[in-house]
Amino acid sequence: MELKIFTLTLTSTHPIKGSGAQLRGFFATKFNEYNLLHQHNTDKFIYQYPMVQYKMIGQTPTVIGINDGAEVLKEIYDEYDKINLNGNEYEILERGISYKKEEFGISEKLIKYDFVTPWFALNQENHRKYLTSNKEQQANLLNRNLTGNMLSMSKSLNYQVPERIKCHTELKARRSSLKGNEILAFKGSFVTNFQIPDYLGLGKSVSRGFGTVKQCNL
């Protein structure tokens, strides 16, 4: 299937320092009337794959809109002259925008991806299991979780997966921070028979920039 993808990048007078979570906070506060920007509906959290995702790719604030999220971003992307991240104000000099249709789903060939931001792979139960497992068991657990992430993403995007997703990870664990708490996240690469548009996220907290993937050469 095809996904509509709107990509927005922001450039200021000086390097922008902040996180995907802070970028999300700015847009959610500025445009609170759009539920897809903050995933809340009358004070209840919307539990589905986020159609708008906020990331810092290097020092470049990047916002990705998918399908309905792409339409929302088209409406509001230029409705502000400054952004405020963590108390620091940045004047926006330039907006890079891209709007296109991209393939998503099972692929006939294997595709390699890098995690350009840490992948938040484990819930509390899996975290305990990971720490008490040997290396082979850990790798199998991560492969299963990543496959599960792609199935869950597909369900939210109304894509019926026609065959088994194959997945092989080459990852290293690293400490990362989420909402002030230290978590175990992963960086590295994986190979799969599933096509994902660049800069979409997998796993937990993708709206805040975790688990962002980019295709690379096999």
PLY file of the C-alpha trace (Angstrom):
ply
format ascii 1.0
element vertex 218
property float x
property float y
property float z
element edge 217
property int vertex1
property int vertex2
end_header
0.00 0.00 0.00
0.97 3.66 -0.22
1.19 6.13 2.65
0.94 9.89 2.30
3.99 11.36 4.06
4.51 15.04 4.88
8.01 15.88 6.19
8.77 19.23 7.81
12.26 20.39 8.84
13.00 23.67 10.61
16.10 25.89 10.44
16.83 28.79 12.81
19.43 31.54 13.13
21.52 29.25 15.37
21.61 25.50 16.13
18.38 24.28 17.71
18.88 22.31 20.92
16.04 20.20 22.21
14.33 16.84 22.01
11.50 15.28 20.06
9.38 15.45 23.22
9.96 19.22 23.52
9.14 19.72 19.84
5.94 17.73 20.37
5.13 19.92 23.38
5.43 23.09 21.29
3.09 21.89 18.52
0.62 20.27 20.93
0.31 23.51 22.92
0.28 25.85 19.91
-2.29 23.80 17.97
-4.19 22.05 20.74
-7.36 21.75 18.65
-5.73 19.08 16.44
-5.93 15.74 18.28
-3.44 14.07 15.94
-0.69 16.47 17.03
-0.80 15.33 20.66
-2.77 12.04 20.67
-5.28 13.13 23.27
-9.03 13.24 22.85
-10.98 14.97 25.67
-8.20 14.18 28.18
-7.93 10.53 27.11
-4.81 9.22 25.42
-5.31 7.79 21.91
-3.65 4.35 21.89
-2.65 3.86 18.28
0.35 4.37 16.05
1.03 8.15 16.03
0.16 9.83 12.74
2.38 12.80 13.65
5.91 12.16 14.96
8.51 14.61 16.28
12.24 14.00 16.02
15.61 15.68 16.31
17.65 14.28 13.43
21.11 15.56 14.32
20.26 19.13 15.31
17.40 19.43 12.81
13.85 19.50 14.23
11.82 17.17 12.03
8.07 16.53 12.07
6.56 13.64 10.09
2.86 13.45 9.22
1.31 10.21 7.96
-2.00 10.08 6.04
-4.44 12.20 8.12
-1.43 13.54 10.04
0.07 14.71 6.75
-3.10 16.70 6.03
-2.93 18.36 9.47
0.72 19.35 8.95
-0.13 20.82 5.55
-2.59 23.13 7.32
-0.36 24.39 10.15
3.31 24.01 9.11
3.80 27.75 8.47
1.45 29.19 11.11
4.24 30.33 13.46
7.46 32.38 13.20
9.24 31.08 16.33
9.41 27.88 18.33
10.12 27.56 22.04
11.96 24.46 23.26
12.83 24.03 26.92
12.57 27.80 27.52
14.77 28.68 24.53
13.19 30.62 21.68
14.29 30.07 18.08
13.31 32.24 15.14
12.44 30.08 12.14
14.39 31.15 9.06
13.54 28.28 6.75
11.08 25.41 6.48
11.90 22.36 4.41
8.76 20.55 3.27
8.16 17.36 1.34
4.81 15.75 0.52
4.78 12.43 -1.30
3.34 8.93 -1.45
5.61 6.12 -0.28
5.37 2.35 -0.36
4.64 0.49 2.87
4.34 -3.23 3.57
5.72 -6.63 2.65
8.61 -6.51 0.19
9.84 -9.19 -2.21
13.42 -8.33 -1.27
15.22 -7.89 2.03
15.79 -4.28 3.12
18.30 -3.01 5.68
17.49 -0.16 8.07
19.45 1.81 10.65
17.91 3.14 13.84
18.87 6.82 13.62
17.36 7.37 17.09
17.31 4.80 19.93
14.67 2.06 19.70
12.61 1.76 22.91
11.92 -1.96 22.57
11.08 -3.38 25.99
8.18 -3.12 28.40
8.74 -3.89 32.10
8.12 -7.62 31.71
10.36 -7.95 28.63
13.03 -5.82 30.31
13.35 -8.33 33.17
13.35 -11.21 30.70
16.05 -9.54 28.56
18.38 -8.98 31.53
18.18 -12.63 32.61
18.62 -14.13 29.12
21.71 -15.23 27.21
22.77 -13.45 23.99
20.87 -15.76 21.64
17.68 -15.43 23.70
18.12 -11.64 23.82
18.48 -11.49 20.02
15.37 -13.65 19.54
13.40 -11.46 21.95
14.39 -8.30 20.06
13.55 -9.91 16.69
10.08 -10.88 17.99
9.46 -7.45 19.48
10.49 -5.67 16.29
8.22 -7.92 14.23
5.43 -7.16 16.71
6.08 -3.42 16.28
5.65 -3.73 12.50
2.43 -5.76 12.90
1.02 -3.22 15.34
1.99 -0.33 13.04
0.32 -2.13 10.11
-2.90 -2.63 12.07
-3.13 1.10 12.90
-2.52 1.94 9.24
-5.19 -0.57 8.09
-2.68 -2.72 6.27
-3.36 -6.47 6.23
0.04 -8.21 6.34
-0.22 -10.98 3.70
2.70 -13.15 4.83
5.17 -13.66 7.66
7.48 -10.76 8.46
11.12 -11.85 8.61
13.43 -9.87 10.82
17.09 -10.03 11.89
18.57 -7.43 14.23
22.14 -6.33 14.93
21.76 -4.06 17.92
23.61 -2.76 20.96
21.89 -1.80 24.19
22.38 1.73 25.52
20.99 3.81 28.33
18.59 6.53 27.27
16.17 8.89 28.99
12.37 9.15 28.73
10.36 11.62 30.82
13.30 11.92 33.21
13.59 8.15 33.70
16.52 6.04 32.54
15.51 3.30 30.11
17.25 0.59 28.11
17.09 1.39 24.39
18.89 0.01 21.34
20.89 1.38 18.39
22.10 -0.50 15.33
20.50 -2.02 12.26
18.06 -4.69 11.13
17.15 -6.52 7.95
13.54 -7.31 7.07
11.21 -8.13 4.17
9.07 -5.11 5.08
9.16 -1.66 3.49
8.99 1.34 5.85
9.28 4.96 4.66
12.38 6.76 5.97
12.11 8.49 9.35
9.00 6.67 10.55
9.34 5.25 14.05
8.97 1.76 15.53
8.34 0.71 19.12
7.31 2.76 22.13
7.25 6.58 22.28
7.68 7.06 18.52
5.74 10.35 18.70
8.66 11.67 20.82
11.26 10.53 18.30
12.25 7.07 19.53
12.82 4.22 17.08
13.28 6.33 13.93
14.44 4.19 10.98
16.21 4.98 7.73
16.88 2.61 4.85
20.53 1.86 4.11
22.42 -0.41 1.71
22.60 -4.13 2.38
0 1
1 2
2 3
3 4
4 5
5 6
6 7
7 8
8 9
9 10
10 11
11 12
12 13
13 14
14 15
15 16
16 17
17 18
18 19
19 20
20 21
21 22
22 23
23 24
24 25
25 26
26 27
27 28
28 29
29 30
30 31
31 32
32 33
33 34
34 35
35 36
36 37
37 38
38 39
39 40
40 41
41 42
42 43
43 44
44 45
45 46
46 47
47 48
48 49
49 50
50 51
51 52
52 53
53 54
54 55
55 56
56 57
57 58
58 59
59 60
60 61
61 62
62 63
63 64
64 65
65 66
66 67
67 68
68 69
69 70
70 71
71 72
72 73
73 74
74 75
75 76
76 77
77 78
78 79
79 80
80 81
81 82
82 83
83 84
84 85
85 86
86 87
87 88
88 89
89 90
90 91
91 92
92 93
93 94
94 95
95 96
96 97
97 98
98 99
99 100
100 101
101 102
102 103
103 104
104 105
105 106
106 107
107 108
108 109
109 110
110 111
111 112
112 113
113 114
114 115
115 116
116 117
117 118
118 119
119 120
120 121
121 122
122 123
123 124
124 125
125 126
126 127
127 128
128 129
129 130
130 131
131 132
132 133
133 134
134 135
135 136
136 137
137 138
138 139
139 140
140 141
141 142
142 143
143 144
144 145
145 146
146 147
147 148
148 149
149 150
150 151
151 152
152 153
153 154
154 155
155 156
156 157
157 158
158 159
159 160
160 161
161 162
162 163
163 164
164 165
165 166
166 167
167 168
168 169
169 170
170 171
171 172
172 173
173 174
174 175
175 176
176 177
177 178
178 179
179 180
180 181
181 182
182 183
183 184
184 185
185 186
186 187
187 188
188 189
189 190
190 191
191 192
192 193
193 194
194 195
195 196
196 197
197 198
198 199
199 200
200 201
201 202
202 203
203 204
204 205
205 206
206 207
207 208
208 209
209 210
210 211
211 212
212 213
213 214
214 215
215 216
216 217
